[in-house]
Amino acid sequence: MPDTEIKQSCENASEILRQKREALMSEFISEPNLSVMKKNTRLLDDYFRDSFEKSMVGPRMGISKNPYVIIALGGYGRQEQCIHSDVDILFLFKKEIPERAEALIREIIFPLWDIGMDIGHATRSLKECVGLAGKDFEVLMSVLDARFICGMSPLYSELMGQLRQKIIFRRSNKITDWLVRSNRERHRAFGDSACLLEPNLKEGRGGLRDYHTMLWLAKIRFGLEKPRDLEYQGYLSHAEYRSMGQALAFIRKTRNGLHILTCRKYDQLHFEHQLRLAGMFGYPADGNQQGVEKFLTDLHGHMNVIRQNHLMFLHELGKTHKWFDFKKPPKKQPRSEGLAVKKEALTFTSPEAILENPLLLLRIFEESARLKMPLKAEARRLIRDFSDLAGTEFRALRESRKIFERILALRAPDEFSPLSEMLNTGFLVRFIPEMTGVVNRTEYDTYHVYPVDRHLVRTVRAVRQFGTTDDMSGDRLCGDLYREIRDRTILLWAALLHDIGKGRDSEDHSRAGAEMALTALGQRKYGAGYADTVSFLVREHLLLIRTATRRDIDEAETVLSCARKVQTPERLRMLYLLSVADLIATGPKAWSEWTAILLRDLFLRVMKVMAQGDPVSQDAVSLTQKKTDALLAGGDWLPAETDLPGLFNVMSPRYLLSTPVSEMQTHIRLHAGLKGAPFVWQIEQDTAANTRKVTVCGQNVPGSFSKVAGVLALNRVHILDAQVHTWRNNIALSIFRVTPPPDLIFENERWERAERELRSALAGELDIACEMAERIAGDAACPVPDLPPRVNVDNLSSGFFTIIEIFTRDLPGLLFRLSDALFRCRLDIRSAQIATTASQVVDVFYVRDFDGRKVDSPDRIRQIRAAIDAVLREVCHADARDRCSPEEAVV
């Protein structure tokens, strides 16, 4: 039979299928619900059955002599067929595969390909199928979900019977071990979707594949036929099965929505899709929480339900006889009466034991970490059932407070983390009700990798690791400071509570959290001094990092202000360690070598002020004289014919006070090499921080700062911070801390090109704006949440400068455009701090007008705002342009 005739026989059925699937997708968009999966499955079933009945090839294959059957596999077999998922189908023959089978495939499958569907089909004999399933357990898992569609049903029954008799019954332990092992490998590859901000809805931990693994284990170990058997046979309680059903429904709905948005199979929930899905599902904004954040909070909560049930199920059913021996008595025993070890898991001896001693609800977590032993499923259920015992009186007990302090300080592997287990069972929120608002709460940015509750637990872990082999700070200083702290529980409490204010509808989560911390510690009968210190750490946990990244710490006022606010060295040590732990726990984009250097530098300066007193009151003349004497002593570094006394007379007092002698030597050498040139520069490598220091010495030409920033942007070099010093002989020193160029092999060539371009720009021969439009305008930025920009003008924090803070998206060439706009407003930039948090950049400029005065006129501030506003509107996304209206806050 010609191929065209075979194809024509089913094209009407496939066209009907296409139209019905399009109608199904439209129905989902207008009213998202899970019926789409069953309806999609039924549409496919109808197509295959109709094709089987009307087949022109099938009747000629002798079905009575060589029976065959069409079987659904995988998600299609489970009747969970997502809109754009692969359709897995098996053509199974009783005997050898006949020659006409290929024509049958073309007749049935080709029309589906023609309408754009992804079909994964296999054609096998019964013997081949059973043999392959025995060798390849991936194949076995797909066949475990098999469902009869059409054909000779006895052949389907024979296949399932042979799988049970020849493979599952004989090799269940081997299959179980493989399933557990492959499960771990999958989690390592795809991560913990219950915590990650861009989760994989299918393969990640807490995704749909974890649920499938539970079903496969139940079928292999105990022959369970249907998901409901998990409850009927007692492997899940009624409440657990119900909550898992709700979680599955939400994740499946999200996955189908993602498929429809992307028009293809797509399981990674990236940022660019989260906002659209939240809108599709009707999530409104509520107070200080965006609709998309509420959607993500619900999603992570549901994925965590799957994750916890999966982990519990693996421990209960995923171990084979090779892993433990029931006859041997447990080697480890709990120290507390009322707790017992059963099958290498910790549990309560009885429910009555909890009623007699409610403190067991806390002790079991401490013992689990000490013994490095998981909680038994029965224990988890009892903790949930009896959590009401952890009320106000329970929290006020001195013994409960002491147990929890030991839990905070207890180091244990991640899988036995007592705080994580308390969070997973819901007991942590019961014990600390103030944490209720942050459970699974997600922030819509790429900076915070974990939901708030997980972030708090990870912050405590980071604090505990200071000074150990697991210390992630990479700095011995943190371990030394941690050992110096007199009462570490204060720091641990602050680490656990520092972000709880995010659960309130408040503009300032730090202040809200400080009030909540006072309440929480007051209920536990802590002293006023203890509670005040924890509250202070919570309120000021962002002080050091914001100061280090957004303020000029060479200004004495900046350091002195921090010292006055912190007050004591002990508080400063704890605040520094809390800042480091917070950044480590936030994610890799928050904690970097450069951030560590800035934070450490500020800490040491503030500590020095506390030890020596107010630097403003010290004899600045004496300090300047010491530096002058050191430079006048001369040496090999001093260029010939250099008039040092004359240079000292033109250097600004701020420069003399803040610049180390070694750097002043470098600057004097650069000045000597100027010799009438528009500028000279020097590039220094800092291998420890993987940064470069670019020092530019040249004539004080208006707008030179923006030109240097523009040339660096053209060469894809990102500025981390910048300082500008102007000498009274019309010389400007601009010092930039930058990232290295992208291609380190050709780094020298890149710097040479940048030098040529800067000469052209200063000479007016290079239009940086036009060149930037051609060279880097096409650079694709990573998808990030689109946040509204904000401008803050501060005339109080510095006695000499107006500070302009600009919060917006980080885009190529942004610093050049902003600094150029400030120059056009007749502002002189004296320093710039650039703090990038993945989804947002904070550019902070210390400026004065061309007459050397601060900008405090309301009209001038409005003019500056308008200029910045124009730049920000230009760089915002086109679809967000109408809502990108910066808000001005004048301090």
Long-range contacts (C-beta under 8 A, 24 or more apart in sequence): 1-56, 1-57, 1-103, 3-106, 5-56, 6-56, 6-57, 6-103, 6-106, 6-107, 6-110, 7-106, 7-107, 7-110, 7-111, 7-114, 9-54, 9-55, 9-56, 9-107, 10-51, 10-54, 10-107, 10-108, 10-110, 10-111, 11-111, 11-114, 13-47, 13-50, 13-51, 13-54, 13-111, 14-47, 14-111, 14-112, 14-114, 14-115, 15-115, 17-43, 17-44, 17-46, 17-47, 17-112, 17-115, 18-115, 21-83, 24-83, 25-83, 25-260, 28-83, 28-256, 28-257, 28-260, 29-260, 29-280, 32-253, 32-256, 32-257, 32-280, 32-281, 33-253, 34-249, 34-252, 34-253, 34-256, 36-83, 36-256, 37-79, 37-80, 37-81, 37-82, 37-252, 37-256, 38-79, 40-81, 40-82, 40-83, 41-76, 41-79, 41-80, 41-81, 44-72, 44-76, 44-81, 44-87, 45-72, 45-149, 47-112, 48-89, 48-108, 48-149, 48-150, 49-149, 49-150, 51-107, 51-108, 52-108, 52-150, 52-151, 53-150, 55-104, 55-107, 55-108, 56-107, 57-100, 57-103, 57-104, 57-107, 58-104, 60-100, 61-98, 61-100, 61-101, 61-104, 62-98, 63-151, 63-152, 66-93, 66-94, 66-95, 66-96, 66-98, 67-93, 67-94, 67-151, 67-152, 67-154, 67-155, 68-92, 68-93, 68-94, 68-101, 68-151, 68-152, 68-155, 69-148, 69-149, 69-150, 69-151, 69-152, 69-153, 69-155, 69-156, 70-149, 70-150, 70-151, 71-146, 71-147, 71-148, 71-149, 71-156, 71-159, 72-146, 72-147, 72-148, 72-149, 73-142, 73-143, 73-145, 73-146, 74-142, 74-145, 75-145, 76-147, 77-142, 77-145, 77-146, 77-147, 78-145, 78-147, 78-212, 79-147, 80-252, 82-252, 82-255, 82-256, 82-259, 82-265, 83-256, 83-259, 83-260, 84-118, 84-259, 84-260, 84-262, 84-263, 84-264, 84-265, 84-266, 85-118, 85-259, 85-265, 86-118, 86-119, 86-120, 86-265, 87-112, 87-117, 87-118, 87-119, 87-120, 88-120, 88-121, 88-142, 89-119, 89-120, 89-121, 89-122, 89-149, 90-121, 90-122, 90-123, 90-124, 90-129, 90-143, 90-146, 91-121, 91-122, 91-123, 91-124, 92-124, 92-125, 92-126, 92-129, 92-151, 92-155, 92-156, 92-159, 93-123, 93-124, 93-125, 93-126, 94-125, 94-126, 94-152, 94-155, 95-125, 95-126, 96-125, 97-123, 97-124, 97-125, 118-265, 126-155, 126-158, 126-159, 126-162, 129-159, 130-159, 130-162, 130-163, 130-166, 130-167, 133-163, 133-167, 134-166, 134-167, 134-171, 137-175, 137-178, 137-179, 137-182, 140-167, 140-175, 141-179, 141-212, 141-216, 144-215, 144-216, 144-219, 144-220, 145-212, 145-215, 164-223, 168-219, 168-220, 172-220, 172-221, 173-320, 173-321, 173-322, 175-220, 176-217, 176-220, 176-221, 176-317, 176-318, 176-320, 177-320, 177-322, 179-213, 179-216, 179-217, 179-220, 179-318, 180-314, 180-318, 183-210, 183-213, 183-314, 192-307, 193-303, 193-307, 194-300, 194-303, 194-304, 194-306, 194-307, 195-300, 195-449, 195-450, 195-451, 195-454, 196-449, 196-450, 197-271, 197-296, 197-442, 197-446, 197-448, 197-449, 197-450, 198-268, 198-269, 198-270, 198-271, 199-268, 199-269, 199-299, 199-300, 199-303, 200-267, 200-268, 200-269, 201-251, 201-254, 201-255, 201-258, 201-267, 201-268, 201-269, 202-255, 202-267, 203-267, 204-303, 205-307, 205-310, 206-303, 206-304, 206-306, 206-307, 206-310, 207-251, 207-267, 207-303, 207-306, 208-248, 208-251, 208-252, 208-255, 208-306, 210-306, 210-307, 210-310, 211-244, 211-248, 211-306, 211-309, 211-310, 213-310, 213-314, 214-309, 214-310, 214-313, 217-313, 217-314, 217-317, 217-318, 218-317, 221-317, 222-317, 235-313, 235-316, 235-317, 236-309, 236-313, 237-381, 239-384, 240-309, 240-381, 243-305, 244-305, 244-306, 244-309, 246-302, 246-305, 247-301, 247-302, 247-303, 247-305, 247-306, 248-306, 250-298, 250-299, 250-302, 251-299, 251-302, 251-303, 251-306, 253-281, 254-299, 257-281, 269-299, 270-783, 271-444, 271-446, 271-783, 271-784, 271-785, 272-783, 274-444, 275-444, 275-785, 286-505, 287-505, 288-505, 288-506, 288-507, 289-441, 289-505, 290-444, 292-444, 292-785, 293-441, 293-442, 293-443, 293-444, 296-442, 296-444, 297-440, 297-441, 297-442, 297-451, 298-440, 299-442, 300-440, 300-442, 300-451, 301-439, 301-440, 304-424, 304-440, 308-424, 312-377, 312-380, 315-345, 315-374, 315-376, 315-377, 316-376, 316-377, 319-344, 332-371, 332-373, 334-363, 334-364, 334-367, 334-371, 335-367, 335-370, 336-360, 336-363, 336-364, 336-367, 338-363, 339-363, 339-364, 339-367, 341-371, 341-373, 342-376, 343-376, 344-373, 345-373, 345-374, 345-375, 345-376, 345-379, 346-371, 346-373, 346-374, 346-375, 346-376, 346-379, 347-375, 347-376, 347-378, 347-379, 347-382, 348-378, 348-379, 348-382, 351-382, 351-385, 351-386, 354-382, 354-386, 354-389, 355-386, 355-389, 358-386, 358-389, 358-390, 358-394, 359-397, 359-399, 359-400, 359-403, 361-386, 361-387, 361-389, 361-390, 361-427, 362-390, 362-400, 362-403, 362-404, 362-407, 362-431, 363-403, 365-407, 365-418, 365-421, 365-422, 365-427, 366-403, 366-406, 366-407, 366-410, 366-418, 368-416, 368-418, 368-421, 369-407, 369-410, 369-412, 369-416, 369-417, 369-418, 370-410, 370-412, 372-412, 372-413, 372-416, 373-416, 374-415, 374-416, 375-421, 375-425, 380-425, 383-425, 383-426, 383-427, 384-425, 384-426, 384-427, 387-425, 387-426, 387-427, 387-430, 388-430, 390-427, 390-430, 390-431, 392-523, 394-431, 395-431, 395-523, 395-524, 396-523, 396-524, 396-525, 398-525, 400-431, 400-524, 401-524, 401-525, 401-526, 404-431, 405-489, 405-492, 408-460, 408-489, 408-492, 408-493, 408-496, 409-464, 409-488, 409-489, 409-492, 410-464, 411-464, 411-465, 411-468, 417-457, 417-461, 419-457, 419-460, 419-461, 419-496, 420-457, 423-453, 423-454, 423-457, 432-496, 432-497, 432-520, 434-497, 434-500, 434-503, 434-516, 434-517, 434-519, 434-520, 435-500, 435-503, 436-503, 437-500, 437-502, 437-503, 437-504, 438-499, 438-500, 438-502, 438-503, 441-502, 441-503, 443-502, 444-785, 445-784, 445-785, 445-787, 445-837, 445-838, 445-839, 445-840, 446-589, 446-782, 446-784, 446-785, 446-838, 446-839, 447-586, 447-587, 447-589, 447-590, 447-837, 447-838, 447-839, 447-840, 448-586, 448-587, 448-590, 449-586, 449-587, 449-588, 449-589, 450-585, 450-586, 450-587, 452-499, 452-502, 452-503, 455-499, 455-585, 455-586, 456-495, 456-496, 456-497, 456-498, 456-499, 456-500, 456-585, 457-496, 458-584, 458-585, 459-495, 459-496, 459-498, 459-578, 459-581, 459-582, 459-584, 459-585, 460-492, 460-495, 460-496, 460-581, 461-585, 462-495, 462-580, 462-581, 462-582, 462-584, 462-585, 463-491, 463-492, 463-495, 463-577, 463-578, 463-581, 464-492, 466-577, 466-581, 472-584, 472-591, 473-580, 473-584, 473-596, 474-593, 474-596, 475-580, 475-596, 475-600, 477-600, 478-577, 478-580, 481-573, 481-576, 481-577, 482-577, 484-573, 485-570, 485-573, 485-574, 485-577, 486-570, 487-530, 490-530, 490-533, 490-534, 490-537, 490-574, 491-537, 491-574, 491-577, 491-578, 493-517, 493-521, 493-534, 494-534, 494-537, 494-538, 494-541, 494-574, 494-578, 495-578, 495-581, 495-582, 497-534, 497-538, 498-537, 498-538, 498-541, 498-578, 498-582, 500-538, 501-538, 510-538, 510-539, 510-540, 510-541, 510-542, 511-539, 513-538, 513-539, 514-538, 514-539, 533-571, 533-574, 536-571, 537-571, 537-574, 537-575, 537-578, 540-565, 540-566, 540-575, 541-575, 541-578, 541-579, 541-582, 542-579, 543-575, 543-579, 544-575, 544-576, 544-579, 544-599, 544-602, 544-603, 545-579, 545-582, 545-583, 545-595, 545-599, 547-602, 548-595, 548-598, 548-599, 548-601, 548-602, 549-595, 549-598, 549-833, 549-835, 549-842, 550-805, 550-833, 550-835, 550-842, 550-844, 551-797, 551-803, 551-833, 551-844, 552-723, 552-798, 552-831, 552-833, 552-846, 553-598, 553-601, 553-602, 553-605, 554-654, 554-658, 554-723, 554-831, 555-654, 555-658, 555-798, 555-800, 556-615, 556-616, 556-657, 557-616, 557-797, 557-798, 557-799, 558-797, 558-798, 559-602, 559-605, 559-606, 559-609, 559-615, 560-609, 560-614, 560-615, 560-616, 561-797, 562-602, 562-606, 563-606, 563-609, 563-610, 566-606, 566-610, 568-610, 569-607, 569-610, 569-611, 572-603, 572-606, 572-607, 572-610, 576-603, 589-837, 589-838, 590-837, 593-688, 593-689, 593-690, 593-691, 594-689, 594-690, 594-691, 594-720, 594-737, 596-689, 597-688, 597-689, 598-721, 620-653, 620-657, 623-657, 624-653, 624-656, 624-657, 627-656, 627-661, 627-664, 628-656, 630-661, 631-661, 631-664, 631-665, 631-668, 637-665, 637-669, 638-665, 638-668, 639-668, 639-669, 639-672, 639-673, 642-668, 642-672, 644-668, 647-671, 647-727, 649-728, 650-727, 650-728, 650-729, 650-731, 651-725, 651-727, 651-728, 652-725, 652-726, 652-727, 652-728, 654-725, 654-800, 655-725, 655-727, 655-733, 659-725, 666-695, 667-695, 667-697, 667-733, 670-695, 670-697, 670-733, 671-697, 671-731, 674-698, 674-731, 678-759, 678-762, 678-763, 679-704, 679-758, 679-759, 679-762, 681-755, 681-758, 683-751, 685-740, 690-739, 690-740, 691-720, 691-737, 691-738, 691-739, 691-740, 692-717, 692-737, 692-738, 692-739, 692-740, 693-735, 693-736, 693-737, 693-738, 694-735, 694-736, 694-737, 694-738, 695-733, 695-734, 695-735, 695-736, 696-732, 696-733, 696-734, 696-735, 696-736, 696-758, 697-731, 697-732, 697-733, 698-731, 698-732, 698-734, 698-762, 699-730, 699-731, 699-732, 700-726, 700-730, 700-731, 700-732, 701-732, 701-762, 702-823, 702-850, 703-820, 703-823, 704-732, 704-734, 704-762, 705-734, 705-819, 705-823, 705-829, 705-832, 706-816, 706-819, 706-820, 706-822, 706-823, 707-758, 707-761, 707-762, 707-768, 708-734, 708-736, 708-758, 709-815, 709-816, 709-819, 710-761, 710-768, 710-769, 710-772, 710-813, 710-816, 710-820, 711-754, 711-757, 711-758, 711-761, 711-768, 712-736, 712-738, 712-754, 713-772, 713-776, 713-812, 713-813, 713-815, 713-816, 714-754, 714-757, 714-768, 714-771, 714-772, 714-775, 714-776, 714-813, 715-741, 715-750, 715-753, 715-754, 715-757, 716-741, 716-742, 716-776, 716-779, 716-812, 717-741, 717-750, 717-754, 718-834, 718-836, 719-815, 719-832, 719-834, 720-834, 721-831, 721-832, 721-833, 721-834, 722-829, 722-831, 722-832, 722-833, 722-834, 723-830, 723-831, 724-829, 724-830, 724-831, 724-832, 725-830, 726-828, 726-830, 768-816, 769-817, 769-820, 772-812, 772-813, 772-816, 776-812, 776-813, 777-812, 779-812, 781-809, 781-810, 781-811, 781-812, 784-809, 784-838, 784-839, 785-839, 786-876, 786-877, 786-880, 787-839, 787-840, 788-883, 788-884, 788-885, 788-886, 788-887, 789-872, 789-876, 789-884, 789-886, 790-886, 790-887, 790-889, 791-865, 791-868, 791-869, 791-886, 791-887, 791-888, 791-889, 792-888, 792-889, 792-891, 793-855, 793-861, 793-864, 793-865, 793-888, 793-889, 793-890, 793-891, 794-890, 794-891, 795-854, 795-855, 795-856, 795-890, 795-891, 796-891, 797-891, 798-846, 800-848, 800-854, 801-830, 801-831, 801-846, 801-847, 801-848, 801-854, 802-846, 802-847, 802-848, 802-854, 802-855, 802-856, 803-844, 803-845, 803-846, 803-847, 804-844, 804-845, 804-847, 804-864, 804-868, 805-842, 805-843, 805-844, 806-842, 806-843, 806-844, 806-845, 806-868, 806-872, 806-886, 807-840, 807-841, 807-842, 808-840, 808-841, 808-843, 808-872, 808-875, 808-876, 808-886, 809-839, 809-840, 809-841, 809-875, 809-876, 809-877, 810-836, 810-838, 810-839, 810-840, 810-841, 811-875, 814-841, 814-843, 814-871, 814-875, 815-843, 817-871, 817-874, 817-875, 818-843, 818-845, 818-868, 818-871, 819-845, 821-867, 821-868, 821-870, 821-871, 822-847, 822-864, 822-867, 822-868, 824-867, 825-860, 825-863, 825-864, 825-867, 826-850, 827-855, 827-864, 828-852, 858-890, 861-888, 861-890
